[in-house]
Amino acid sequence: MMKKVYEKVEVKDGLDVILLPRPVVVATCVDGEGKPNAITLAWCSPVSHNPLIVAIAISPKRYSHDLIANAGEFVINFPGIELGEEINWMGRKSGKKYDKFEATGLTISPAKEVNAHVINECYAHLECKVVDQVVSGDHTTFFGEVIHAEVAKETLHKVKQGGPPSYYFDPTKIKTLQHLGGNMYLSNEEEYIDYIVEGESDV
């Protein structure tokens, strides 16, 4: 079957829209007095398998930037699209001026292994300790080693081909929150496809 070849046009600004949509996460942290705060992010990525290290990028202009830099700990929370309004609001308001949890009605509990909080209404959490930070252009990338992780039980299934990992996250069980830019979001609605590759991987 002939595959489609796309006609291209040059893009001179807004280049990052090509990398959209991106999963939305909320990084939670605390200030020097232990007061919880949260920042909505779409710049989040795993960068190492073993140990598991996840990178988040935050502008130094953001209140949470220095909180995470000083504490050396944070939690990455994964919201579903039903939390879209609250999560978008969190990303548009500063923790210097607002108690984001009181304002949105989202609830928190202490994390298991770090001095931060998990958002109870989110379907997964990664508790992280900062192992490095690098200034890249107008953002600081914080590299967090995941020392504890939890995910909604109904979203995990054993893999068909043995792994690792031994489980996969089933995206049909959760309507995830994806960022399209600005105040625009969408969710996953399609069935996940499992491609079977014969033989051992040789990469």
PyMOL commands that set and color helices and strands:
alter all, ss='L'
color gray80, all
select helices_A, chain A and resi 15-19+63-71+81-92+100-104+153-155
alter helices_A, ss='H'
color red, helices_A
select strands_A, chain A and resi 22-23+25-30+36-41+44-48+53-58+73-78+108-110+117-119+124-136+139-151+156-158+167-169+178-181+184-186
alter strands_A, ss='S'
color yellow, strands_A
deselect
rebuild
show_as cartoon
